[in-house]
Amino acid sequence: MDPIELKRAVGSGLLSFPVTHFHQDLKFDEDAYRKHIEWLAGYGAAALFAAGGTGEFFSLNPQEIPSVVAAAKGSAGKTPIISGAGYGTSLAIDIAKSAEKSGADGLLLLPPYLMFSEQAGLINHVRAVCKSVGIGVIVYNRDNAVLTADSIARLCDECPNLIGFKDGVGDVDKVIEITTKLQDRLVYVGGMPTHEVYAQAYFAAGVTTYSSAVFNFVPALAQRFYQALRTGNQPVVDEILKNFFFPFVALRNRKKGYAVSIIKAGLRVLDRDPGPVRPPLIDLSPEETALLERIVQANDIEKIAAE
């Protein structure tokens, strides 16, 4: 997909990043993954991030990523597929090129491995990855890779295929500086864990789309919440926050790594088992999964899907 076309698509609606399905021996379960992508594609996501954070990018072997991307691309219909890329610059370039060859419409550039660095180093890293491919790139501000507004502006001048900025830091004032300075040069994506609880503040900062993890198992509810935000339907926004997202986040916060594990548990609740998470993550306990099931049941998901 042409980078400008991808930019337009990403900004047109709700995004999501599918979990990656594994067999019990932790090998990639391509058949189950394809069925999941086909199911999600029926709920109108503007784009799907294959092998992203919720897709356990960090635990995938770099040689597995092209297989995940190709499976997603082959099962998503017209829905654009954006692949994760990351680690050190050389490896990130290798992943980016292999994802492009596998049919990815774009890349989400996750933070480099481990090290904190100066802005000049981060600029060099992002520039090198952008220059290595012809597809669009979205840079992810998070953890040890936090670009300033000036750095992003410089990258935009040097990299025509840098089409998006995703924020996972939560400093809304910095986001406002970036959106004000870059205007419509980029598409802006919210990327906080369970971003729905932050979405209203980000909308005010000019970030009007985000990647929804819960879309994996309650896509109709995720879309209803997003549409309520976009249309200013505050009663529906408040209702879903109180009845679903706040109890969901309380359960997610029980243990480290549950931002991914709880999404796979949500699919198990729906009898769409995606298999276990890979180490070092751990799965929810049976008691925690039962709590999640009660949260889902309390929100009458079938009724929402029919509306």
NUNUVEX-752898 format. One line per field, with one value per residue (C-alpha): x, y, z. Coordinates in Angstrom, 3 decimals, always signed. Layout:
<nodes>
px (X;...)
py (Y;...)
pz (Z;...)
</nodes>
This chain:
<nodes>
px (+0.000;+1.237;+2.373;-0.079;-2.898;-1.906;-1.823;-5.349;-6.535;-4.999;-6.699;-10.101;-11.170;-10.367;-7.186;-6.290;-3.365;-4.303;-2.793;-0.525;-1.843;+0.401;+0.063;+0.632;+4.270;+4.478;+4.912;+2.988;-0.545;-1.082;-4.518;-6.009;-4.356;-5.802;-9.305;-8.871;-7.776;-10.737;-13.097;-11.614;-11.644;-15.428;-15.687;-14.427;-10.966;-9.175;-5.954;-4.535;-1.043;+0.395;+3.230;+2.753;+3.007;-0.185;+0.904;+3.983;+6.491;+9.073;+8.841;+8.714;+11.837;+12.659;+12.265;+8.686;+7.545;+7.267;+5.065;+2.792;+2.577;+1.894;-0.832;-2.471;-2.239;-3.712;-6.674;-7.548;-9.281;-9.064;-7.964;-4.391;-1.774;+0.978;+3.898;+5.903;+9.639;+12.205;+15.368;+18.729;+18.975;+20.467;+17.927;+15.062;+16.024;+16.115;+12.649;+11.305;+12.525;+11.195;+7.811;+7.641;+8.431;+5.699;+3.089;+2.924;+1.275;+3.292;+5.488;+5.133;+8.665;+8.874;+11.630;+15.175;+16.310;+17.206;+19.399;+18.457;+20.096;+20.313;+17.962;+20.649;+20.905;+17.157;+16.945;+19.657;+17.793;+14.387;+15.881;+17.783;+14.666;+12.543;+15.161;+15.350;+11.755;+9.230;+6.161;+4.857;+6.329;+4.692;+7.138;+6.162;+7.165;+7.495;+9.873;+13.480;+12.578;+10.931;+11.436;+10.901;+8.753;+11.893;+13.314;+10.092;+9.943;+13.474;+12.601;+9.518;+11.742;+14.143;+11.768;+8.732;+7.449;+7.280;+3.507;+2.543;+3.294;+2.028;+2.269;+2.626;+4.173;+1.121;+2.572;-0.345;+1.380;+4.206;+1.673;-0.023;+3.354;+3.918;+0.427;+0.573;+3.989;+3.462;-0.244;-1.497;+1.992;+1.441;-1.446;-1.551;-2.313;-2.969;-0.965;-1.384;-2.200;-6.003;-6.011;-9.773;-9.375;-7.085;-8.876;-10.901;-7.782;-5.976;-8.902;-8.551;-4.849;-5.626;-5.170;-8.469;-7.628;-5.953;-5.108;-7.589;-6.404;-9.874;-11.012;-9.491;-12.365;-15.092;-14.822;-18.436;-18.063;-14.744;-16.340;-19.387;-17.126;-15.030;-18.068;-19.501;-16.235;-16.221;-19.838;-19.678;-22.150;-20.954;-23.593;-22.475;-18.794;-19.365;-21.462;-18.854;-15.985;-17.750;-19.161;-16.344;-13.066;-12.539;-13.054;-11.066;-8.092;-8.253;-7.900;-5.199;-3.137;-2.974;+0.267;+3.011;+2.561;-1.185;-1.803;-1.178;-2.242;-5.679;-6.458;-5.720;-7.833;-10.675;-10.598;-10.697;-13.809;-15.402;-14.243;-11.744;-8.624;-5.475;-3.143;-0.779;+1.439;+5.129;+7.604;+8.475;+4.752;+2.341;-1.323;-4.159;-5.101;-8.439;-9.853;-8.800;-10.196;-13.517;-13.506;-12.905;-15.767;-18.097;-16.991;-17.761;-21.118;-22.141;-21.839;-24.226;-21.792;-24.251;-26.763;-24.101;-23.031;-26.611;-27.063)
py (+0.000;+3.479;+5.275;+8.146;+5.678;+3.843;+7.098;+7.854;+4.349;+4.411;+7.698;+6.543;+4.427;+2.117;+0.006;-3.245;-5.605;-9.295;-11.780;-14.405;-17.940;-20.715;-24.463;-25.905;-26.520;-22.734;-23.080;-20.669;-21.953;-20.518;-22.046;-20.667;-17.300;-17.057;-17.792;-15.088;-12.505;-13.392;-12.938;-9.578;-8.304;-8.544;-5.847;-2.891;-2.196;+0.499;-1.559;-4.480;-4.658;-8.151;-9.218;-6.119;-5.737;-7.649;-10.103;-10.900;-9.385;-9.518;-13.320;-14.085;-15.287;-12.789;-15.652;-16.197;-12.627;-12.953;-16.039;-14.164;-11.180;-13.334;-15.246;-11.998;-10.460;-13.559;-13.607;-9.930;-9.181;-5.459;-4.579;-3.163;-5.127;-3.282;-5.346;-4.797;-4.109;-3.411;-4.247;-2.801;-0.966;-3.805;-6.353;-3.865;-3.309;-7.062;-7.466;-4.472;-5.807;-9.306;-7.917;-5.819;-8.891;-10.805;-8.254;-5.848;-2.550;-0.685;-0.939;-0.049;+0.694;-0.382;+0.829;-0.525;-3.226;-2.197;+0.892;+4.518;+6.886;+10.498;+12.104;+11.975;+8.212;+7.712;+9.855;+7.746;+4.562;+5.647;+7.171;+3.972;+1.808;+4.228;+4.372;+0.559;+0.076;+1.674;+1.126;+3.550;+3.633;+4.603;+5.386;+4.312;+6.677;+4.458;+3.414;+3.965;+5.548;+8.924;+11.357;+15.083;+17.223;+18.676;+15.200;+14.015;+17.153;+16.481;+12.863;+14.006;+16.254;+13.397;+10.405;+10.797;+7.352;+8.249;+8.582;+8.140;+8.742;+6.457;+7.492;+5.063;+7.475;+9.377;+12.886;+14.599;+17.975;+16.530;+14.959;+18.338;+19.881;+17.224;+17.426;+21.229;+21.350;+18.590;+19.145;+16.795;+15.704;+12.561;+10.416;+10.228;+6.986;+6.416;+3.531;+3.458;+0.086;-0.260;+3.089;+3.453;+4.803;+7.566;+8.204;+11.258;+13.172;+12.134;+13.168;+16.654;+16.542;+15.751;+11.970;+10.656;+7.009;+4.322;+0.631;-1.398;-4.627;-5.668;-5.583;-9.084;-10.561;-7.889;-6.165;-4.982;-3.338;-1.782;-0.286;+0.936;+2.733;+4.254;+5.495;+6.989;+8.886;+10.142;+11.333;+12.805;+10.308;+10.796;+8.601;+5.564;+6.381;+6.619;+3.443;+1.312;+2.778;+2.024;-1.373;-2.830;-0.935;+0.063;-3.476;-4.871;-2.597;-3.484;-7.164;-6.435;-4.588;-7.545;-8.847;-7.694;-8.713;-9.169;-6.502;-9.319;-12.342;-10.938;-10.540;-14.193;-15.070;-13.029;-15.176;-18.326;-16.986;-16.843;-20.407;-19.011;-20.301;-18.684;-20.938;-19.884;-16.836;-17.463;-17.031;-14.777;-13.926;-16.026;-16.781;-15.709;-18.125;-20.002;-17.709;-14.593;-15.983;-16.562;-12.917;-11.822;-14.014;-12.290;-8.860;-9.949;-11.481;-8.370;-6.263;-8.310;-8.573;-10.409;-7.560;-4.972;-6.972;-6.972;-3.200)
pz (+0.000;-0.863;+2.341;+1.843;+1.268;+4.451;+6.392;+5.249;+6.162;+9.654;+10.451;+9.254;+12.204;+15.098;+15.001;+16.704;+17.158;+17.080;+19.499;+17.947;+18.311;+19.618;+20.037;+23.496;+22.525;+21.829;+18.066;+15.829;+15.145;+11.672;+11.043;+14.270;+13.669;+10.167;+11.472;+14.108;+11.534;+9.319;+12.274;+13.293;+9.708;+9.797;+12.471;+10.501;+11.912;+9.910;+10.106;+12.074;+13.590;+13.026;+15.311;+17.439;+21.192;+21.979;+19.272;+21.409;+18.979;+21.761;+21.991;+18.274;+16.557;+13.762;+11.260;+12.472;+11.823;+8.021;+8.496;+10.888;+8.531;+5.474;+7.323;+8.436;+4.979;+3.388;+5.773;+6.308;+3.024;+2.332;+5.889;+5.855;+7.790;+9.659;+10.932;+14.067;+13.702;+16.377;+18.328;+17.260;+13.963;+11.911;+13.122;+12.806;+9.160;+8.521;+10.088;+8.194;+4.849;+5.487;+6.554;+3.382;+1.260;+3.089;+2.067;+5.009;+4.100;+6.724;+9.808;+13.459;+14.685;+18.318;+20.690;+20.275;+22.653;+26.224;+25.803;+26.381;+23.921;+22.849;+20.321;+17.618;+18.037;+17.931;+14.794;+13.135;+14.076;+12.768;+9.617;+8.790;+9.107;+7.060;+4.305;+4.118;+2.909;+0.607;+2.804;+5.408;+8.915;+12.212;+15.007;+18.526;+21.347;+24.405;+27.168;+26.014;+22.652;+23.246;+20.386;+20.868;+18.597;+17.000;+16.337;+14.747;+12.598;+11.372;+10.552;+8.632;+6.516;+5.761;+5.498;+3.202;+4.208;+7.918;+8.063;+11.694;+15.359;+18.111;+21.756;+24.639;+27.139;+28.377;+28.532;+26.840;+26.879;+24.761;+22.427;+21.989;+21.133;+18.472;+16.932;+16.936;+15.315;+12.712;+12.033;+9.295;+8.212;+10.329;+11.484;+15.292;+17.129;+20.818;+22.228;+25.994;+27.590;+27.364;+25.604;+25.947;+29.487;+28.144;+24.865;+25.867;+26.921;+23.744;+21.555;+22.994;+22.058;+18.424;+18.623;+17.290;+16.707;+18.786;+18.844;+20.876;+22.488;+23.669;+20.025;+19.965;+21.952;+22.208;+18.814;+18.780;+22.188;+21.162;+18.053;+19.980;+22.464;+19.675;+17.774;+20.968;+21.457;+17.879;+18.040;+21.550;+23.021;+26.595;+28.312;+26.276;+26.862;+30.612;+30.720;+28.963;+30.997;+34.288;+33.419;+31.328;+31.100;+34.736;+36.118;+33.185;+33.967;+37.672;+36.747;+34.160;+36.767;+39.149;+37.664;+35.330;+31.713;+32.004;+29.340;+26.855;+28.914;+29.696;+25.987;+25.321;+28.352;+26.875;+23.758;+25.890;+27.614;+24.143;+23.305;+20.798;+22.552;+21.091;+23.052;+25.832;+26.063;+25.591;+28.443;+30.134;+30.260;+32.309;+31.716;+33.986;+36.769;+36.516;+39.210;+37.297;+34.055;+35.818;+36.959;+33.373;+32.188;+34.662;+33.354;+29.796;+30.752;+32.701;+29.549;+27.403;+24.504;+22.271;+22.588;+21.778;+18.722;+17.458;+17.802)
</nodes>
